[in-house]
Amino acid sequence: MNILLCPAKIILQHQRSEWAFLQRNTPLVFATCSEHRIDVMNHLGDLFVVRFYDDFNDNPMVELDLYDYAKCHPVKEVHFLAEVDVLRAARINDRLGLTHQSAKEALYFRDKFLMKSLVQQYQVAIPEMALVKNATDIALFIETHGYPSVIKPTDGRGSQNVVVIRNDNQLKACLQMITPLHFHNLLIERFIEGHAYQINGLYLCGRPIFISASRANVSCLDFLSGESLGLVMECNSYLLQQLTGYTRYLLEEIFPTPNDTLFHLEVFVDKSQHIIFGELACRLGGCFVNEELGAAFGLDPRMTWLDARLNQHYPENLTQRSPLRLVGQLNVPPQNGTLVAIPQECPFPFVLKYRVTGVVGQHYDAMKFTNGEVVSAIVEGRDSHEVNANLCYLANWVEENTRWTSDI
């Protein structure tokens, strides 16, 4: 059997028949959060074994329990689909003797200081950075590199606890929120002025199947602050070629990339068109990225990768694919308050997929991670300008037809 650590959100995004197809050769055991137990059980039925855990993302007993479970069952490997599970799965596999040094290699995709130190050795541009253990370290960095600077956890995910410091007052406010315990894994780096790009893709047998670069219309921090996030596939042939070559160099020459892997890369392109490294993960980006890639390339990356990992089944054509269409994705964050009304269906022909996850009558706070959107959509267009225009039109329509009430 195989074990898959998987957020309930991802389980619910795929049909029961899709999951059943993946276990056609070997049983698949899910490990996920107990908060959505009823929804998951109703969705999967009795075809699967599901192990539920309270506080799944932060519960240290998850990997110990799964290790004990795997010792008593013929487990082939433990797999993951989310950032929080990268190291947990690697540690279990190493401890079981199914892999060797997987945890050490996986750390390059989770520890941002280690990650950026590695690419810097290959003369790849990164923001100036430093580990900080106290307030003086932060002050010295700012004295050297100035404002704005960014403070973040070295092992953060979903932009949680990332703070941009632009002046002394903001620095003081930030330091008042940092306890001594937080200083063990903090990183400070120079804020990069430029356009943010998210690059996602799939490798099978060490070959790129598709690499897709999308330009973000707002930052992840703006998204957390309540602005809708739009991502538009890049179609400028020169820049796309540069981003694709850059991505392949990182994955094929620098990082210990598995032969079969999903990946998510974040970079900045500055005013001089220089590419500056942000971070790299061995999983897809969040929100609607899987659907975006599926609509663009006609192949579900998540299910294709899992089928390769679980069943050693690969598509017939393992050459790099070009997109069938240009698309973009929209993600609408919640507001502080109770959701009163939200459009459940979308009438526009340029919208390929439209999903509402917001629940009318439910109270929402501002997102802590970049994965709590209430509406997601995929739009298409003839070029990037039309895709962007369609995204803006849809975002305005959703905002105009969604109502919130404050609980204050």
N, C-alpha and C positions, 0 to 999 in steps of 0.2 A: 504494500500500500504506500501511498504518498500522503504527506501532511502539508496543508496549505494554510499559512497564517494569512488571514484575509479580512479586511474591514467589512462590516455588514453592508455598508454603502455599495461596495463593489459586488458583493454577492447578489444584491438586489438589482444591480444594473444589467445582469445577464440572465437569460431565460434558463429555466430548469433543464430544458433539453440540451442547452449548450454545456452546462456543467456535467450532465449525464454522459454526453459524448466524450468528455475528457477522461472519464473513469471506465471506458469501454474495455480496457485491458487490465487495469489495476484500480482497486478501490481508492477513493479520495476522501480524506478526513479533513474537515474544516476546523480551524481554531479561530474564534471571533468573539465579539463583545456580547455579553449577556443582556445589555440594554435593549437590543433589538431581537431578542430571542423569538418572540411570537411572529414577527414579520419574517424572519429568516426561516423558521420552521414551516410556516404557511407557504413560503416561496419554494422551498426545496422539497417539501414533502418528506417521505420516509426513505428516499433513495440514498441518503448520505448519513454518515456519522458526523455530528457537529459537537465540538467541545466548546462550551461557553465559559467566559471568564468575566468577572466584574472588573471594572477599570482596566480593560484589556490593554490599552496602549502603555500604561505605566505600572502594570502589575508584575513585580519581579518573579512571581511564582509561575507565570505562564511558561517560561522556557524550562523550568525545573519539572513541572508537571508533564510537559510534552516529552521531555527526555525520558522520564520514567515510563510514560505510555509507549514510547518508541522502543524501549528495551524489551517490552513484553509483546511486541507485534513485529511482523516482518516489514519494517519501513525501509523503502528505497532511498528517500531523501525528504528533507523538509524544505518547502519553498515559501516564497513571500511575494507580495504585490505592493506593499506600502513601505514608506521610508522607515517607520518605527520598527519594522520587523527585519530589516536587512541584517543587522548584527545578531539579533536573537536566533534567526534561522541558521546563520553561519556557525554560531557557537554550538548549537545543538548538533549540527552535522559533524563538526570537528570532534565533539565529545563522543559521538556514536562511532567514530572512525569511518564515516561515510565520505568525508573529505579531509583534507589536510591543509592547514593554514588558511582556510577560507575566511575565518574571522580577521586575521591579519590583513588579508587583501581587501576585505569588505570595508575595513576602517578607512581606506583611502577614499571611499565614496561617502563617508559619514563625518569624519573629522575635518572640518573646513580648514583648519590651520595645516594639518598634515597634507591635505589635498592640494592646497595652494602652494605649499612649500615644494611639493613634488613637481608641479608644472613650472614653477619658477626655475628649477634646476635645468629645465629644457629651454630656458630663455623665452618662455611664454609670458606675455605681459599680465600682471595681476595688480590690483590696487596695493599701495603700500599698506602693510599690516603689522600687527604685533599681538602676542598674547598679553593679557593684562591680569594681574593678580591683586591689584589694589587701585585706589583712586589716583595715586601718584603716577602709576604707569599710564593711566588714561591722560592725565594732565601733560605728561612729558610727550606723549604721542601728538597731542593737539598742538603743543608748542612747536613741534617740529613740522607737522604737516598741515596744521590749521583746520578751520572749519570749512565745509561740513565734514563730519566723520560719522561712521556707523559703528555701533556696538551691538554685538550679536553673540548668542551661544555658539560654541564651536560645533556642537552636535544638534543644532536647532533644526526644526522642520516646519514647513508651512508658514514661514516668516514670523513665527511666534517669538515675542520678546526681542524683536529687532527694532532698534531705536536710532533715528538719525538726529545727530547733535549739531545744531547750527550756530549756537552762541553760548555764552557763559551761563545764562539763566537756564537754558535747556540742559546743560551739563549738570548743574546743581540739582535740577528736578530729577534727572535720570539717576544720579548717585543716591538720592534719597530713597529710591525704589530698589537699589541693589543691596542685598544682605551679604555678609561675609561668605556664606555658603555658595552664593552665585559666582564668586570670583574664581572658582576652580576651573571654569571652562569658558571664560569670556575672551572674545576676540574683538579688536578694534581695527578698522581699516578706513582708508580715505574714501569718501563718497565720490562716485564716478558720475560726471555729467555726460549723458548720452542716451541713446535709444536702447531700451531693453529688448532682448530677443530670447525666446524660448525655443530650444531645438530638441525635438523628440524623435525617436526612431527605434528600429528593430534590427538586430544582428542575429543571423542564424549561421551556424557552422563557420563563424568568424567572418562572415560577409555581410555588408550592409544591404538590407532588403529595402528599406526606405529611410531617408533622413529628411525631416521637415522642419524648416525654420519659420517661426511666426513672430511678428513684431507686436509688442504689447502697447496698448494705447495709454495705459496708466501703470504705475508701479504696483508691486504686490502690497506695499504699505498703504497706498491709496485705496486699493481694493479692501484691505482690512478696515480702512477708515470709512467705508461706505460708498465708494465710487464703483460703478460697474466696470468690469474688466473685459476688454475686447482684445482678441488675438487674431491677427490677419496674416495668412501665409505669405511669405516673401516670394515674389516672382521676378524681381530684378535679377537678371541672369548673372551679372558680375558679382553682386553682393552675395547672392545665393551660392555661387560657385566658391567664393571665399569662405563662407560660413560652413559649407559642406566639407571642404578640404581641411579646414581648421578642426572640425569635429572628428573627422576620420584620423587626423594626426593624434589627437588626444586619446581616442579610444584604441587605436591600433599600435601606437608607438610608445605611449607614456603610461597609461593606466593598466592595471592587471584585469583587463576586461574579459569576462567569460565569453566563450565562443557563441553561446546563445544568450542574448541579453536584450532587455529593454533599457532605454536610457533617457535621461532628461538633463539637458545642459542649459545653463543660463549664462549669457554673455551680455556685454555692453559694447555698442559701437559708438565711438566718440565723434566729435566734429571733424576730425581728420580721417575718419573711416578706419581707425585702428580698432581691432577687436580686443577686448579686455576680458579676461576670464572671470566668471562669477562663481559658479559651482557646478558639479557634475554628480548625478545620482544614477544608480543602476536599477532604475524603475522608471515608469512613465511619469510625466507631470500629472498633477491632479486636475480637479474640475472635469471638463468635458474633453480632455485630450485624446482619450481612447476613441471616442466617437468622432472627433475631428479627423484623426488619422484614418479611421475606417471609411469615412465619407470621401476623403481625398484619394486614397489609394485602393479602395475596394477590398481591403483585407483587415480583419479585426486583429490589431497587433497583440492585444493581451491574450486572446484565445489561441492565436497562432503560436505565440511564445510558449504558453502553457502546454499546448499539444506537443511541441518539440521537447520540452523538459520532461513531461510525464510519460509520453508514449514514443519518443524518438521519431515522431512523424513530422515530416517537413514538406512544404510546398514543392511542387515539381520544379518551378523556376526560382532559383536562388540568386538571381542577378538583381542589381539595384533597380527599383521601379521609379518611374516618373508619376506624378499625380494625375489622376483622371480628370480632376476638376480643382479649381481654386476655392478654398473655403475659409471661413473664420469662425471663431466661437465667441459667444457672449456669456458672461456669468454675472448675475445680479445678486449682490449681497443683501442680507437682511438689514433692517433699520432697528433702532432701539424702540421697542413697543410691541403691540399685539397686531398680528396680521389680520386685517378685516376682509380684504378682497384681493384676488390676484387672478389674471386671465389664465384659464386652464387649457385653452387651445389657441393656436396661432393661425390667422387666416392668410398669411403672406406666402406666395409661391416660392420666394427665394429662400425660405426657411426649410431646411432639410430635416432637422430634428428639433423638437421643442420639449423640454422636460421641466415640470414644476415639482419641486421638492418642498416648497414652503407649505405649511399647514395652516389653513384659515382658523383663527381662534387661538393660535399658539403664540405665546410671548417669546420674543427674541431679544438677545443682547447683541452687541457688536461682535463680529467674528474674532476668535482668538487664533485660528488657523485659516489659511486660504483654501478651505474646503467646505465652507458652510453656506454656499450659495442657495438661494431660494428658487432661482430660475436659471436654466442653462439652455443654450440653443446653438445650432450649427447653421450658418448661412452660406450661400454660394454667390459667386459673381464672375463676370467675364475677366476681370483683372482685380488687382489689389485695391484700386480706388473704389470700384463698385462694391467689393466685399466690405470695405470699411464703411461706405455710405449705408449699406444695408444693415450693418451692425448698429450704427448710430440711430437709424430709423427705428429698428426693433427695440433698442434700449429706451428710446423716448416713449415708444408705444407702451412698453411694459410699465415704465414709471407712471405714465398718465393713467393707466388702468389698474394700478395697485394702490391700495389704501392701508395706512397704518394708523393706529391710535396710540398716543402716549399713555403710559400707566401712571404718570405723575399727576 
